[in-house]
Amino acid sequence: MKKVVGRPRGRPRIFNKAKALEKAMVLFWRQGYEGTAIAQLTKAMHITAPSLYAAFGSKEQLYRDVLELYLSTHTDFLTRALEAPGAIRDVIGQLLTAAAQQFTRSEWPAGCLTASGSLRCAQENRSVAKTTAALRRMGQDAIASRLALAVQRQEIPPDTDTEGLATFYAAVIQGMSVQAIDGASYEQLQRIGALAMTAWPYDCAP
């Protein structure tokens, strides 16, 4: 008589949402929002499509959750650099160096997720692009706030265009991210940062 093979004993495998979210983050980071298909996500996350929708609601909501995870785990370099003591020119220079290090880490995809995850999207995905653009703006605003503090401390002239200066260095950082995605090394990004600092308009406090 054949032995009936039943279900293996023990508890069923528990879905680890945190690990699945990290897998999705890496995939979106490498391929962008529109370049990542549901089938690729379910394969990377080791779940079925129904399980994905049950856990996260939709691909868009999954991406938003990924952005939150990314912000909480991969953008502290900006805060640390801007809160570091020292002259404002040194702070901005250190920020560019930190970005060069961040964008070329071997253990993570190159570049910045918020800088390139959804630069251009089809009309039906415009809300995703707007969300990512708002996150990029947060970084730029943080630089502007630090420059405004430097004005208050009389490190730079009172008529400094802090918004314009912040936009310039935010654009440099975003460009460094693109260069890293294209294969630029840490040393190459460092040179970009060093050249950008030659555009610093003030030699010393007035």
Disulfide bonds with the S-S distance in Angstrom:
none
